Amino acid sequence: MNENLRLLKPLFRGLPIIVVIMIISVLAAKKYLNYVTPMYESTAMLKLADVHEGVPGANLFKDLDVFASAIKISTEIEVLKSSMLLEKAILELPFDLEIYRKGDMLSVELFNNSPIHIEGTFSSEKGLDKRYSLQVISNQNYLLSYPNEENNIKGTFGKPLEIKNGKLLITLDEAFIKSKKEVKIIDNYEFEFLSKRKLLSKINKNLDIVPVDKDVPVIRINLKSNVPEKAALFVNKLTEIYIKDYIENKYNAANTTVSFLNKEINGSDKKLAKSENNIQNYRDDKNIINIPQETETDLRKIAQLKIQQTNIKMNLDAIKDLNKYIASGKNDYMDLAANFEAFTDLLSTEMVKNMKKLQADKKDLLLTYTPQHEKVKIIDAKLKDLTDYQIESIKNTEKNLQVKYNDLSGDITEAQKVFIGLPEKEKKMNILNREFSMYEKNHNFLNEKRIEAEIAKSAKIAFHKIISPAEISKTPVSPIRSIIIIVSAFLGLLGSILLIYIIHYAKAKVNDTFTIEKNSTIPIAFTTPFLKNKDSIKNNFLKEALQMELKGLLEKQNIVVISSYDKSSDHLFHSKNLIEAFITQGRKVLVLDITNELDGLVDKKDYQSYASSEFLRYTKSIFLNEIETKIKDYDICVIHNQSINEDKLGLVFMSFASQNLIVLDSRKTAEKNIIKIELLKDEYALPNVWFVLNKVGYNPSLLFEAKKIWNK
């Protein structure tokens, strides 16, 4: 706790400095704020279009940007920052000329607020980006001067003025002057025509375009300017140009696309017509109507012919078997049991019935007549006729069936010839149809895209939307007065504290007992506070004399040497008051004065001065013998020594002293002197060395010290 208080003592002592520096810092900040140019900020919010959605519920405009890719917010930000878009914006704004009203400490830009109007044409860019001075001396004349030049060119309002690399026309803005009641025309002005490069540089420096959120297609566009109207105008113009540029690019893309598609469609029409003609010519050449239907019809026809052929074949085989059977039993025809499966007609059936009837009648007649009987022979003749007819009919049927069978075989062979070369025809037709289908699909696709592109071309709208236009700012965003004043006060506080501690540690005074104990092994006899009146001085030194006695420093006929390092005046106070305290205690004190500063303090008989230069020839033993001789009649001998730094007789008296009291002043004695005294003690083997700290705990106000210095 004591250590913390010790560290804070310089701070308490320097409190007036802290207050003064903080007040100066705040006043300087306010002065700075009076002359600094404030910056205003305007912000616009722009919602980007979703490429997959158009007007809600309007299918006509859905997916309107048919050739666009998904929107990337960062890409659109870079588009907004592009020099091409910025140039388009500044071309539509009157930012290329800046006019200032010049003051003693501050120049203020006059934007749409100037009583003079300036126009300029330049033959070279050397005339741009230069601050020209203009002094209006009357309502008719003015003086113009080039940058960094004192020569003036006199001009008249309303008349062109030739200058280096260009020509100027300066006029009074009568409409503005009439609109204002009190307008100061005669004044000092400055103006500058900005090049495109410099203007873009100024805008880029203060332009900030960021997304509201990485997943939200909304962009925030900010611009800082010393003129609030400029910031709002530019931000709104940039969003307007962005949307306008988007529509123009979309229209140009759609227009180019329509032209391209028309050209491609014309070529596609020709290819499609050529493909149609190729199919028609091939069909005409190969007599093709419909290959699948024709093939199916031919296959059905061949199948029917083969069915007929199979039926005739079966009948033919049956007739052949019947014919062979009859031929094998020709002489006994009536005894044969022929299979007439192939003869199912009514005539054959009736003939067989008649033959069986005649055969039955013959059997009846043979019961009555002999085989040679006329009636029997008549029946035999009838049977023979029928049999011969039957046999011949079978032969003719066989021939007829064989002819039909051969005809069907020929027809089938002829019908099958249709399928010769059919795979090649189908292949060729598939190739021609595939080519036609490809051209047809391409033709349909191009026509669909042409319709879409024509819709996009006709719809001159954009789905980007300004959801919050920029407004003219009323309050500046920088500098922020409260923050600057607070920061200035804080910096003043830190600076003053730093200054106090730098001075404190640069001075490196003794300050307190801790410093002594830290740098030396020499003990402290006692400490003396800062004393203002005589009573407190007397009482304090009586107390200190008593402390010395209790510590065994005041033995009978002891020699007490009181010294200091820098000046004898540093320990004069202690020498004088300790001697008086000893006398007050009733002690008989011998005073030896090496500096002649105690002359008159005590009686002459108790006082001896060694300040004369003749004593420099004395040795230690001579001094010691004289003192021992004189001290016999006294209780104690007090020697008011020279400063150690003078190094004449000081160390001599210290070398034979019973007690060496070295006075350190907390406000004057340097900390390094403690180490020097320690080294002297060791080097000269000085006996019983004690430190006495004067003005302990004394931290005078800097104002008090300043007053003290002023009084001096």
Secondary structure as UniProt FT lines:
FT   HELIX           2..13
FT   HELIX           15..35
FT   STRAND          39..47
FT   TURN            51..52
FT   TURN            56..57
FT   HELIX           59..61
FT   TURN            62..63
FT   TURN            66..67
FT   HELIX           73..81
FT   HELIX           83..91
FT   STRAND          97..102
FT   STRAND          107..109
FT   STRAND          116..122
FT   HELIX           125..127
FT   STRAND          132..136
FT   STRAND          141..145
FT   TURN            147..148
FT   STRAND          152..156
FT   TURN            157..158
FT   STRAND          160..163
FT   TURN            164..165
FT   STRAND          166..172
FT   HELIX           174..179
FT   STRAND          188..193
FT   HELIX           196..206
FT   STRAND          207..213
FT   TURN            214..215
FT   STRAND          216..225
FT   HELIX           228..286
FT   HELIX           291..328
FT   TURN            331..332
FT   HELIX           333..335
FT   TURN            341..342
FT   HELIX           346..366
FT   TURN            367..368
FT   TURN            371..372
FT   HELIX           374..416
FT   HELIX           417..419
FT   TURN            420..421
FT   HELIX           422..458
FT   STRAND          465..468
FT   HELIX           481..507
FT   HELIX           513..519
FT   STRAND          524..529
FT   HELIX           534..550
FT   TURN            551..552
FT   TURN            556..557
FT   STRAND          558..563
FT   HELIX           569..584
FT   TURN            585..586
FT   STRAND          589..593
FT   TURN            597..600
FT   HELIX           604..606
FT   STRAND          607..609
FT   HELIX           613..617
FT   HELIX           620..630
FT   HELIX           631..633
FT   STRAND          636..640
FT   TURN            644..646
FT   HELIX           650..655
FT   STRAND          659..665
FT   TURN            666..668
FT   HELIX           672..684
FT   STRAND          689..696
FT   HELIX           702..711
//
